Structures are given as structure tokens and as C-alpha cells.
Amino acid sequence: MVEGKDLDAFETMWSIKQQDLAIKERLSKMKLLDSLTAKQEPLVDYEEALKKKLIIELMSN
């Protein structure tokens, strides 16, 4: 019975940790997108491609 409770507690902690990591990843992507959109000078090709990719990813979630 104790092992079952320990397993439930671990699964709950793991679920919370996964949610936390997903939120941190989303925030990181949003910050990167914000920095790309805030640039005054024109973006180079790879920055523009990254910006488009981030927009698509963030809008699809």
C-alpha cells in the first residue's frame, strides 16, 4: 500500500514537472519572438524564418 502511495506521489510530481517545463519552454519561445519583433533593423533570413516558425508554433498551441 505504501509503494502505491509513493508511486502516486511520484506520478503527480512528474506531471507537475512536465507542465512546468512546457510552460517555461513556451515562455522562452515568446521572449525570443518578442526580441525578434522588437528589432528596429531588418531581420536577416534565418531570423525571419525563426520568427515565422515561432509564430506558427505559438499560435497552434
Residue frames as a rotation matrix with the C-alpha (Angstrom) as fourth column:
MET 1
0.570 0.821 0.000 0.00
0.821 -0.570 0.000 0.00
0.000 0.000 -1.000 0.00
VAL 2
0.420 -0.501 -0.757 2.86
0.169 -0.777 0.607 2.39
-0.892 -0.383 -0.242 0.83
GLU 3
-0.639 -0.696 0.327 4.51
0.419 0.041 0.907 1.74
-0.645 0.717 0.266 -2.54
GLY 4
-0.082 0.721 0.688 1.25
0.984 -0.051 0.170 2.64
0.157 0.691 -0.705 -4.29
LYS 5
0.813 0.367 -0.452 1.09
0.486 -0.856 0.178 5.95
-0.321 -0.365 -0.874 -2.47
ASP 6
-0.017 -0.916 -0.401 4.74
0.105 -0.400 0.910 6.65
-0.994 -0.027 0.103 -3.26
LEU 7
-0.625 -0.165 0.763 4.10
0.728 0.230 0.646 5.86
-0.282 0.959 -0.024 -6.92
ASP 8
0.411 0.855 0.318 1.07
0.900 -0.435 0.006 8.16
0.144 0.284 -0.948 -6.99
ALA 9
0.686 -0.220 -0.694 3.09
0.211 -0.852 0.479 10.96
-0.697 -0.474 -0.538 -5.38
PHE 10
-0.430 -0.901 0.057 5.91
0.251 -0.059 0.966 10.47
-0.867 0.430 0.251 -7.88
GLU 11
-0.375 0.361 0.854 3.49
0.927 0.132 0.352 10.47
0.014 0.923 -0.384 -10.83
THR 12
0.737 0.656 -0.163 1.89
0.669 -0.743 0.034 13.66
-0.098 -0.134 -0.986 -9.54
MET 13
0.337 -0.704 -0.625 5.29
0.024 -0.658 0.753 15.34
-0.941 -0.269 -0.205 -9.14
TRP 14
-0.604 -0.579 0.548 6.34
0.513 0.245 0.823 14.15
-0.610 0.778 0.149 -12.60
SER 15
0.102 0.750 0.654 3.17
0.988 -0.156 0.025 15.53
0.120 0.643 -0.756 -14.15
ILE 16
0.848 0.180 -0.499 3.67
0.330 -0.915 0.231 18.89
-0.415 -0.360 -0.836 -12.46
LYS 17
-0.065 -0.967 -0.246 7.31
0.074 -0.250 0.965 18.99
-0.995 0.045 0.088 -13.58
GLN 18
-0.505 -0.067 0.860 6.34
0.821 0.269 0.503 18.23
-0.265 0.961 -0.081 -17.19
GLN 19
0.565 0.777 0.276 3.75
0.815 -0.577 -0.044 21.02
0.125 0.250 -0.960 -17.13
ASP 20
0.657 -0.404 -0.637 6.30
0.126 -0.775 0.620 23.39
-0.744 -0.487 -0.458 -15.62
LEU 21
-0.431 -0.878 0.207 8.86
0.320 0.066 0.945 22.58
-0.844 0.473 0.253 -18.32
ALA 22
-0.187 0.452 0.872 6.27
0.982 0.051 0.184 23.05
0.038 0.891 -0.453 -21.06
ILE 23
0.842 0.512 -0.171 5.32
0.530 -0.845 0.079 26.47
-0.104 -0.157 -0.982 -19.68
LYS 24
0.306 -0.818 -0.487 8.98
0.028 -0.503 0.864 27.50
-0.952 -0.278 -0.131 -19.37
GLU 25
-0.545 -0.492 0.679 9.65
0.649 0.266 0.713 26.41
-0.531 0.829 0.174 -22.96
ARG 26
0.266 0.742 0.616 6.64
0.944 -0.329 -0.012 28.39
0.194 0.585 -0.788 -24.20
LEU 27
0.865 0.029 -0.501 7.77
0.242 -0.898 0.368 31.49
-0.439 -0.440 -0.784 -22.28
SER 28
-0.140 -0.988 -0.063 11.26
0.220 -0.093 0.971 31.14
-0.966 0.122 0.230 -23.69
LYS 29
-0.433 0.054 0.900 9.87
0.894 0.149 0.422 30.99
-0.112 0.987 -0.113 -27.22
MET 30
0.656 0.739 0.154 7.67
0.746 -0.666 0.018 34.01
0.116 0.103 -0.988 -26.54
LYS 31
0.571 -0.529 -0.628 10.64
0.104 -0.712 0.695 36.02
-0.815 -0.462 -0.351 -25.25
LEU 32
-0.505 -0.774 0.383 12.67
0.453 0.140 0.880 35.10
-0.735 0.618 0.280 -28.32
LEU 33
-0.082 0.578 0.812 9.80
0.980 -0.103 0.172 36.08
0.183 0.809 -0.558 -30.61
ASP 34
0.834 0.392 -0.389 9.41
0.495 -0.842 0.215 39.34
-0.243 -0.371 -0.896 -28.70
SER 35
0.112 -0.880 -0.461 13.09
0.091 -0.453 0.887 40.15
-0.990 -0.141 0.030 -29.17
LEU 36
-0.612 -0.305 0.730 12.86
0.703 0.213 0.678 39.40
-0.362 0.928 0.085 -32.89
THR 37
0.251 0.798 0.547 9.78
0.923 -0.368 0.113 41.58
0.292 0.477 -0.829 -33.38
ALA 38
0.784 0.050 -0.619 11.33
0.391 -0.814 0.430 44.42
-0.482 -0.579 -0.657 -31.36
LYS 39
-0.264 -0.954 0.141 14.39
0.724 -0.099 0.682 44.72
-0.637 0.282 0.717 -33.60
GLN 40
0.337 0.338 -0.879 14.50
-0.159 -0.900 -0.407 48.02
-0.928 0.277 -0.250 -35.45
GLU 41
-0.436 -0.578 -0.689 16.76
-0.800 -0.101 0.591 46.91
-0.412 0.810 -0.419 -38.28
PRO 42
0.431 0.600 -0.674 15.58
-0.849 0.523 -0.078 44.40
0.305 0.606 0.735 -40.89
LEU 43
0.467 -0.205 0.860 15.94
-0.456 0.778 0.433 40.77
-0.758 -0.594 0.270 -39.91
VAL 44
-0.580 -0.660 -0.476 18.37
-0.796 0.339 0.501 38.52
-0.169 0.670 -0.723 -41.72
ASP 45
-0.185 0.566 -0.804 16.91
-0.674 0.523 0.523 35.48
0.716 0.638 0.285 -43.46
TYR 46
-0.547 -0.055 -0.835 17.45
0.341 0.897 -0.282 33.00
0.764 -0.439 -0.472 -40.64
GLU 47
-0.956 0.242 -0.167 15.92
0.057 -0.404 -0.913 35.39
-0.289 -0.882 0.372 -38.08
GLU 48
-0.420 0.838 -0.348 12.89
-0.907 -0.393 0.149 35.92
-0.012 0.379 0.925 -40.29
ALA 49
-0.222 0.288 -0.931 12.50
-0.306 0.887 0.347 32.16
0.926 0.362 -0.109 -40.73
LEU 50
-0.816 -0.127 -0.565 12.78
0.464 0.440 -0.769 31.65
0.346 -0.889 -0.300 -36.96
LYS 51
-0.839 0.540 -0.058 10.23
-0.423 -0.717 -0.554 34.38
-0.341 -0.441 0.830 -36.33
LYS 52
-0.186 0.795 -0.578 7.74
-0.881 0.125 0.456 32.74
0.435 0.594 0.677 -38.70
LYS 53
-0.375 -0.025 -0.927 8.35
0.099 0.993 -0.067 29.32
0.922 -0.117 -0.370 -37.15
LEU 54
-0.958 -0.015 -0.286 7.81
0.287 -0.056 -0.956 30.66
-0.001 -0.998 0.058 -33.62
ILE 55
-0.600 0.793 -0.103 4.61
-0.782 -0.609 -0.136 32.41
-0.170 -0.001 0.985 -34.64
ILE 56
-0.080 0.566 -0.820 3.26
-0.606 0.626 0.491 29.21
0.792 0.536 0.293 -36.16
GLU 57
-0.562 -0.210 -0.800 4.23
0.371 0.800 -0.471 27.14
0.739 -0.562 -0.372 -33.12
LEU 58
-0.975 0.134 -0.177 2.81
0.111 -0.394 -0.913 29.56
-0.192 -0.909 0.369 -30.60
MET 59
-0.472 0.851 -0.233 -0.42
-0.880 -0.469 0.070 30.10
-0.049 0.238 0.970 -32.49
SER 60
-0.188 0.390 -0.901 -1.04
-0.411 0.802 0.433 26.37
0.892 0.452 0.010 -32.93
ASN 61
-0.786 -0.153 -0.599 -0.93
0.415 0.588 -0.695 25.66
0.459 -0.794 -0.399 -29.17
